[in-house]
Amino acid sequence: MRLPVLIIGGGLSGLAAAVRISRFGQRVLLVEQHTRPGGLNSWFIRNKTLFETGLHAITNFAEPGNKHAPLNRLLRQLKIKRSEIEFCPQLGSKILFENCETLRFSNDFNLFETEISEKFPGSIDNFRSLLTFLQQFDAFAPAPFRSARAFLDKIIAEPLLTEMLLCPLMYYGSSNENDMDLGQFAIMFHAIFLEGMFRPRGSIKEFIDLLLRHIQENGGEIRTGCRVQNITQQKNCAVAVMENGEEIECNYILSTIGSQETESLLQRDRGIKDDTPRLSFVENIFQLPYEALPAGAQETTIIFFNHGEKFHYQRPQSSIDPRSGVICFPSGFKGIARRELVEIRTTHLAATEKWEQLAMVPEAYQQEKKRCSELSCSTAESLIGDFAHAVTFRDMFTPLTIKRYTGKIDGAIYGHPNKIKDGNIGLSNIFLAGTDQGFLGIVGSMLSGVSIVNQHILPRL
Ligand SMILES: Cc1cc2nc3c(=O)[nH]c(=O)nc-3n(C[C@H](O)[C@H](O)[C@H](O)COP(=O)(O)OP(=O)(O)OC[C@H]3O[C@@H](n4cnc5c(N)ncnc54)[C@H](O)[C@@H]3O)c2cc1C
């Protein structure tokens, strides 16, 4: 069998790429190692309830009339109607630096600007200079790493405000310790503060099913439980060898599994030792009755928090770092049907190697999971109020869970810190999309899949 295009990985970048290619009537096969597609954005069922594993909120909210907005461009490229998703905008979020300051923000940027002018009156002009800079800045132009932190130190000149601006943007889109690329900062600033956040009315399962339906209706094929073991490049074609020994010959391969992960399928040893630190996280889910949400939580979408003035975004010394994190209320979106049981979700930075050591003794791993879940719960309670007494179900996943289900090296959600922005890995018929191409998050990864297809594959078919 010889195919025009094979996509490796059924995460959101691979799914979006498959929708885009299949729209042009081209045969495309997507292979996913896991038994269900979705990758980092997946779901599981416990006690007859569907729990989402990845989605907090989707960034890049846009009104329908805004034709140039990334979200609307993405939907046009995929030929998906807004009515197929039904957008529920966030109620309102905040950046909370305990004992220091709080900044509220929503999908109305005026709120954020007003908050900054009230809480940091001496810095509002600097903040407006930053806005002017970002309006003119081409975040997509190829450039080496530029430190966003160094840039903000100069332009904002108020250390606490700099830390508060970086906290949500790093949590939702930095693969670098304690910093992020200025281009990535600009992309995330637009995505979170200027555009805002939303979620689909349905679950992530329904969102993934929608993408699968589009692929299948366009004639594309999806195989789950199908792991690519290696890839070889031959004259005028590429061959992917599946775990079961099957060989698939194709004109082009799009890999969405990560740059080093792809290199290892290619068995290309470039003799470069790579020990760049990768960041991973733990995620907790606490289910409780809606009525038991602490006061204020019913009107909140996300809290990005930090203890003290200095934000440490780095691999922790211990299994998790509870000093900062994200608290998400999936019921905190306009138009979401009220359910009897709702969730509070918390995220913290985690040290993969510590969890790997713990996993050598299964009881120790389970004990540490329990300890960290309780620590995370009490940390969240200290910020939002008590809820532990009302929890009806709890679950926690560690970097090892992410590694097991997605194959990501070190369970690093945002992949390798060095991005390959043009998707070019030095081969004429194998390209890279997804996390390691540089667009992060749900909209980012989908845009990545679509843009690499547009740039490298469609023009050649
Ligand atoms: C806890 C958590 C919370 C998050 N919250 C948000 C959020 O609120 N908002 C947001 O925008 N983003 C969020 N994200 C990030 C977002 O989920 C990711 O950025 C995005 O989904 C990445 O998609 P991807 O396709 O690039 O990669 P992945 O999802 O990793 O997809 C790659 C796929 O390739 C498969 N694969 C790997 N190796 C092989 C192989 N050899 N053969 C076949 N298949 C293979 C994997 O199983 C995986 O399914 C969150 C992520 C996590 C984990």
The ligand as a Gaussian input file, in Angstrom:
#p B3LYP/6-31G(d) Opt

LIG

0 1
 C       -2.992000      18.577000      32.295000
 C       -2.992000      19.368000      31.040000
 C       -3.745000      20.520000      30.991000
 C       -3.769000      21.261000      29.816000
 N       -4.582000      22.338000      29.766000
 C       -4.704000      23.019000      28.614000
 C       -5.637000      24.062000      28.510000
 O       -6.392000      24.334000      29.434000
 N       -5.706000      24.768000      27.364000
 C       -4.897000      24.481000      26.306000
 O       -5.011000      25.155000      25.272000
 N       -3.992000      23.477000      26.358000
 C       -3.890000      22.735000      27.487000
 N       -2.997000      21.698000      27.562000
 C       -2.013000      21.536000      26.468000
 C       -2.585000      20.891000      25.230000
 O       -3.288000      19.758000      25.644000
 C       -1.444000      20.473000      24.300000
 O       -0.621000      21.580000      24.046000
 C       -1.931000      19.924000      22.959000
 O       -3.008000      19.068000      23.148000
 C       -0.776000      19.201000      22.278000
 O       -1.215000      18.492000      21.149000
 P       -0.186000      17.741000      20.210000
 O       -0.986000      17.104000      19.145000
 O        0.907000      18.640000      19.788000
 O        0.536000      16.640000      21.125000
 P       -0.030000      15.350000      21.853000
 O       -1.335000      15.619000      22.448000
 O        1.064000      14.866000      22.735000
 O       -0.243000      14.285000      20.669000
 C        0.764000      13.414000      20.210000
 C        0.140000      12.041000      20.008000
 O        1.097000      11.177000      19.406000
 C        0.904000       9.873000      19.915000
 N        2.153000       9.112000      19.684000
 C        3.348000       9.281000      20.306000
 N        4.252000       8.411000      19.802000
 C        3.609000       7.680000      18.844000
 C        4.030000       6.630000      17.959000
 N        5.296000       6.164000      17.951000
 N        3.116000       6.084000      17.100000
 C        1.821000       6.552000      17.089000
 N        1.381000       7.555000      17.900000
 C        2.272000       8.115000      18.764000
 C        0.609000      10.111000      21.377000
 O       -0.013000       8.985000      21.971000
 C       -0.284000      11.348000      21.308000
 O       -1.633000      10.992000      21.233000
 C       -2.983000      20.882000      28.699000
 C       -2.242000      19.712000      28.748000
 C       -2.270000      18.936000      29.905000
 C       -1.527000      17.632000      29.920000

